Amino acid sequence: MEVDENDTLENQTPKKDDGTAPWIASLPKNNVGDVRDISNQAFWTLSSCKTDGFGIQQLLDEDLEQYWQSDGPQPHTVTIEFSRKTNISYLLLYLDYKTDESYTPSKVVVRLGSSVLDVDEGLTVVFSEPVGWQVIDLRDADGGPSRAFVLQLQVVQNHQNGRDTHIRQMRIIGPTRARLDTGIKTMINAGTNISNVPLKFTSQTIAQFANIR
């Protein structure tokens, strides 16, 4: 059985969210307490921003009075690049139509891939006068996380045909649990005791310690 040790070791170090984060209540109830914010593990790039004070720092802080404001032609993009292939469950956006009106996104496309030059066709999401945390579910059909090096958000349309956009907060959310392969998942779901099942690590760096007692 294969285990991705990057998930098992390093990615398990941060504790799962304790339920106090402001975005936690917006997630599906069965995921609360089983996720963590991985936004700070990536390198963020904006297609444009108005001036200093309307950029990445404002997008990632917890002050809802601040926001990213684009300053250029559509589509406006936020590109998030991870140093390794990463488990991604949700993209969260805080939007406020009541305050931002025509600056509020009405249609976005979320793309995942191995690099900025190799992303998929994307998931299109439409908003209608949103206020609060908007949850974009990036899990697969079985409820498992997507895996990607790159996540790219494209704002392709604003309300009232607005030109530039406001996003007040943005978070990338991943699972706290290590990634197990399909075989182990099936055994666990069937109630099989896997304590004696040997694990095969995918990295030579970690595999060299597999037989040390």
Helices and strands as residue ranges (DSSP letters): E 2-3, H 5-8, G 10-12, G 24-26, G 29-31, E 35-37, G 39-41, E 42-46, H 56-60, E 68-69, E 76-88, E 90-96, H 97-100, G 101-103, E 105-115, E 118-119, E 123-126, E 131-137, E 146-158, G 159-161, E 166-167, E 169-175, H 182-189, E 200-201, H 204-207
